[in-house]
Amino acid sequence: MAPVTPQEIVLVASGDLRLAANQNCWAAQQAMEAQLSAALARQGYSVRRAHPYDPAKQHGFIDSQKMGMDVFRGIDPHQPLIVAESVWQYSHHVLAGLTTHQGPILTVANWSGQWPGLVGMLNLNGCLTKAGVTYSTLWSEDFTDEFFEAGLRQWLREGHVAQDASHVKSFAAATIPSADEQTGRAFARRLRQHKAIMGVFDEGCMGMYNAIVPDELLHPTGVFKERLSQATLYASMRTVTDADAQQVLDWLLAKGLKFSWGTDEATQLTRAQTLEQCKMYIAAVRLAAEFGCDTIGIQYQQGLKDLTVASDLVEGLLNNADRPPVYSAAGQELYAGKALPHFNEVDECAGLDALLTYRLWEELGLPGETTLHDLRWGELYDTGEGEEFVWLFLISGAAPPAHFVGGYQGASSERQPPMYFRLGGGSLKGVSRPGSIVWSRVYVMDGKLHCDLGVGEAVALPAAETERRWQATTPEWPIMHAVLRGVNRNQMMARHKANHIQVVYAPYEAKAHQACRIKAAALAELGVEVHFCGDVIGTTPAAAKAKHQLLSLPG
Ligand SMILES: C[C@H](O)[C@@H](O)[C@@H](O)C(=O)CO
């Protein structure tokens, strides 16, 4: 074990499991670590990487759980430790070591959209939160800004970074209009009593420990898992006829969806890949119906990706009420006229949220198409009402055409990046239309289910700015330009306990606030600890409400 020097910080970097991704993204990690090391040097500290660059693999990431355990065996458990991330990473590579590390832990990401490094760090934060590991977290554009430097200084001196959580208000300590509370609670009681099935096609995706909801926490909500296998999905795809797949494709073409088809299977989307995705779509709906699932999630990134095309187009279609019809063997249309909420990357926290949201919105008479996105990046932008922080929500799959400007006609399917998906498959890409949204995130903390939720706005940006943002991230994926009400960038980053964020539209702003309140009440009725984040109108803190009642009492 390496000896501890007081002025030395140990650094680890977790990576992808996929060699191609680790090699492609290594340069960005090196650049980030150089800036981070310089920031530490300015404060009188040196950095020791706990694992070297591997010339054979051509990257310096921890790329498996086994390697992570080996690396941590060589780290003094009392030493201050930084997990530095500028790429998408699998949290389980380092989770084992971090659960027993006793020195201060700091997770750091570079404020860049190029690779999903912020997303990777947020996932790790969610995993550490669920595992009950104490950590601090920071991010920076160039590691010289005051926010970062002050935070780093505090961590070096005190072993933790204090963050601003003044935007968070507990539902239990707030009062909402009683009609909203009753609507939400009555809906939730029915959901719990009726019960629902969450179909899970292989549990656990890319080390996302935070995305697995323990059954004991899920059951009290009325939702029960049906554990399915991607092998079953693949086998079922093989039973779908070419003619049925062609009908799905014809339906999509008639709707105006554009496919960026080429001929090179290795780098381009091909018609054959799309037809394979159409088979997967039909197979997924049929299996969901066979097992009576109310929502499904396909793991896809590992296992399935080595066998067949990516499931992203499929996921976006499932999340849309207007989608190609799928029939049972007896000729009956399955889930006719309805979405079958799909949770990307089998993120079960998102699955519970999606099911509840879709059903609740339906009951409120609102279109309930919902999806998760990655909290990928963001920048200030002058939307016409002054500079606002506009988040870039982006996801490989699952966004429904109902969210896009122009619906299907505004959507396209583009090949998934070969470094993630060797066998291809298309995305379902579009720009989310301007409008009010309710955002949320269910997560596990202290052995309980929690949910943060708030209100925001999907904003329209000029086409050139949308394109710039796409080129700065992953241009093949669907995008939402989001402004969150009453939550600034740093508050959001410090608080959010996941790589994913759930979004659903409301027809106008006041309705978004009301629907958010009702959803909060529904979640609370299911036993979830609910927290309003930012400005949600109509949520009076209990103390202020009591004071108000006192003041209005007759003399
Ligand atoms: C393709 C990549 O693995 C992505 O799926 C990843 O960045 C995520 O979306 C993580 O939520």
The ligand as an SDF file (V2000), in Angstrom:
LIG
                    3D

 11 10  0  0  0  0  0  0  0  0999 V2000
  -24.4610    5.5360  -24.9150 C   0  0  0  0  0  0  0  0  0  0  0  0
  -24.0750    5.9610  -23.5510 C   0  0  0  0  0  0  0  0  0  0  0  0
  -23.6680    4.8470  -22.8650 O   0  0  0  0  0  0  0  0  0  0  0  0
  -25.2490    6.6150  -22.8870 C   0  0  0  0  0  0  0  0  0  0  0  0
  -26.2520    5.7020  -22.7870 O   0  0  0  0  0  0  0  0  0  0  0  0
  -24.9630    7.2270  -21.5760 C   0  0  0  0  0  0  0  0  0  0  0  0
  -24.3210    8.4220  -21.7850 O   0  0  0  0  0  0  0  0  0  0  0  0
  -26.2430    7.5360  -20.8650 C   0  0  0  0  0  0  0  0  0  0  0  0
  -27.2300    7.8640  -21.4580 O   0  0  0  0  0  0  0  0  0  0  0  0
  -26.2540    7.4290  -19.4050 C   0  0  0  0  0  0  0  0  0  0  0  0
  -27.4490    7.7910  -18.8400 O   0  0  0  0  0  0  0  0  0  0  0  0
  1  2  1  0
  2  3  1  0
  2  4  1  0
  4  5  1  0
  4  6  1  0
  6  7  1  0
  6  8  1  0
  8  9  2  0
  8 10  1  0
 10 11  1  0
M  END
$$$$
